Amino acid sequence: MRKILIMAAFAMLTGFIAIPLHAQNALLRYADKQFDLENYSDAAALYEQAHERKATYENAQKAALSFQKIQEYDKSFDWWKTTIGYEEASREDFSNYLIAAMKAENGISSEELLSGSPFKESAFPEIDFDIIRELNNKKANVKLVQPKGINSNGSDFRLAEDIQGNKYFTSDRGSVYPSEKPTVRLDAKSNVFSEEKSDLNNRDFFGIYRYTNSEDLEKMVFDVPGGLVYSDPTLMESKNLLFYTTFRNIRKVKKSREFEVNPEIFFSKISTDGKLSDTKAFPLNDATKYGVMHPFIDEKGKKIYFASDMAGGFGGFDLYFVTYDDALNFGTPVNLGSFVNTKEDESHPFIIGEKFHFSSKGHPGLGGMDIFQASSVNGLFSNVENMGVPFNSPRDDFGYYITSKGKRYLSSDRKGGMGMDDIYLIEDLNKYLLARVIDCDGIVISEEFQTTLTIRNQNENLPTKRGTKSELIGDLLPDSDYTLTISKKGYFKIHDNEITTKGLQGDTLRREYRLAPIPYNMPVFVDIVYYDLDKSQIRPNAEPTLDKIAELMNRYSFVDLKVGSHTDARASKEYNVALSERRAAAVRAYLSKFNIAENRVKLDWFGEENRTNDCGDGVPCPETEHQLNRRSELILEAFPDKNIDYEMPAELLGKDICDPAALFSALNHEVPTIYFDFDKATLRPVHKTELEKLALYLQHMGGLNLQVQGHTDQRGNEQYNMKLSERRAKAVMDYLVNKGVKQDRMSSEWLGKTKPVHDCVSVTCTEAMHQINRRTELHLR
């Protein structure tokens, strides 16, 4: 008797559990025969009827197996649940029960399924529960969608696309034909299978359909002698050939009454309108000895990959390749080896670049066939990896394919599809971070910087890259929170803890960050304290200045104090060096009362070398000029160590980090107003100390300029007062130039009596009010 295995080209040849059949009546005998002939759809219905008439372990078990074979997993699970309720239930029955539960995707845990049974997970080594949990917890960031115009309520799988965008795929769409056979003859002349439909599930045989780029769908017509099933289309476009799997209606084999018919590969010329001609058989076909199926053409490597259970493999269907030349002379088949093949079935090969994809039941996975990826270098395969969820599911996943335009497809019978098997288009589920990192001039930074992008509360860094316009790009998962750090040597780090894709409309989260240089050694406060002749003690009038510095240093951990101490020129140089050292030490000692660490106060002493005027040895000077030399210059510097990449201080958040002066505007030098005697442009001694401090500040704040405005009171004529205000502005500028402030950093204007503080024309002014009008105002810019 001949036996033909009419099956879906994706279905692997698997053994089923041998079960003793106890036919007790005609219904069971007929059901058993349908099961033996692999007419599982009919067998399942018959076993259900038999169980309704007489509930037995055997009937329930065979119903469960039949539904399992035709991939009706919900019913299979229900029948396995019934089966394990019998005392006769074996460990194998429980194993099938667990597998059916996974394929039914009902969300019931293994612990719940085994509750009350004599088994634990460890009793089922064939099911790798740890791998299943691991793969389910590590989901790829993609989604599967139904492509337009492809799927039906039947089985649709294994898509290929030509360069014009026409799609070719396998389908059994169409009618369902319930069997009406009352009996089966058992002699050799019996026609024990249908030539019109699949006995597996009573549906139309599989055919190949062409979905054109103009959205027309047509079933392709083949001329393979006796061909019943056509599946697995793949193209050799350079020669306009379509390769495919077929099952043929082979009726006779010499000297054999019992034989099986296995799948074969054929190829045909294909025209631009999808018509096939000049069909040829793949030279490795031998349908009554072994199967060959699932061809894939690697035109770049000039290889044809396929699955076969020919002798010499590792078990089940293995993956092979055969080389070909321009005349389509084929080489000897080469097994892909133990890295790819297992004792179970491997199928649906696909290669692109150095990545080889295939499906397997033998490698650890989620159940059924899973899709795997391996490295392929110079014909050697390694690093086989399960592609994980959602590429794979507890059911069968296969037929992974990438078009020339980069679109990805797979086939699956997972829950939620349109039919029994569906073709899915794989789309990235990624959200994207698109960030412009700019400098202080608003220009996108093109040079390298470091980024750390992590899912909040996780340690794993996510990759980022730079776009063609130097923008920062990162992949984000949906409904997740992130932290981002951007760092560059010598710049403030950027921290963004508010990145989230929760509620994000669209796929792109846009950000702009300003990477600002750290203003190392930036003076934020400048002052001068003075000493009595030959003394180093801190004067009472200097204490408020040092108190303020102590308060600022305690408030801001990133500021240190530089102290430069000096003397006048009286006494010897050696003595004055020692005296200036004692004066510097007195400042540090005073600040120690406020718990300011010694290493935060940097001391320098210069004796009489850096006088602020010409009062040298033997030069007669008034005491007020000598006093200007007896001083300690105090410069409070932010970010004093250039070897440290300082974090942005919390106190400066919200300020313009690209404007160093604005960062510490609250601390900056208080610019004095210079007052003059009546009809004079001579600087008073008290104002010289203020200008000393201002000069010191400007010397250390190179980014600041000074505007000088001269004024007079309202007595005298306008022309005279204009000249007088000019001399007053010049007196201030000359003094500052003499102290080292460059002329080009100052601008001046003189306004005479045009802008008085007090309008002494309208009211009678006191002398004090006139004094306030006689001034030179200073403004930092």
Secondary structure, 3 states (H helix, E strand, C coil): CEEECCCCCCCCCCCCCCCCCCCCCHHHHHHHHHHHCCCHHHHHHHHHHHHHHCCCHHHHHHHHHHHHHCCCHHHHHHHHHHHCCCCCCCHHHHHHHHHHHHHHCCCCCHHHHHCCCCCCHHHCCCCCHHHHHHHHHCCCCEEEECCCCCCCCCEEEEEEECCCCCEEEEECCCCECCCCCCCCCCCCCCCCCCCCCCCCCCECCCEEEEECCCCCEEECCCCCCCEEEEEEEEEEHHHCEEEEEEEECCCCECCECCEEECCEEEEEEECCCCCEEEEEECCCCCCCCCCEEEEEEECCCCEEEEEECCCCCCCCCEEEEEEECCCCCECCCEECCCCCCCCCCEEEEEEECCEEEEEECCCCCCCCCEEEEEEEECCEEEEEEECCCCCCCCCCEEEEEECCCCCEEEEECCCCCCCCEEEEEEEECCEEEEEEEECCCCCECCCCCEEEEEECCCCCEECEEECCCCCEEEEECCCCEEEEEEECCCECCEEEEEEECCCCCCCEEEEEEECCECCCCEEEEEEEEECCCCCCCCCHHHHHHHHHHHHHHHHCCCEEEEEEECCCCCCCHHHHHHHHHHHHHHHHHHHHCCCCCHHHEEEEECCCCCCCCCCCCCCCCCHHHHHHHCEEEEEEEECCCCCCCCCCCHHHCCCCCCCHHHHCCCCCCCCCEEECCCCCCCCCHHHHHHHHHHHHHHHHCCCCCEEEEECCCCCCCHHHHHHHHHHHHHHHHHHHHHCCCCHHHEEEEECCCCCCCCCCCCCCCCHHHHHHHCEEEEEEC
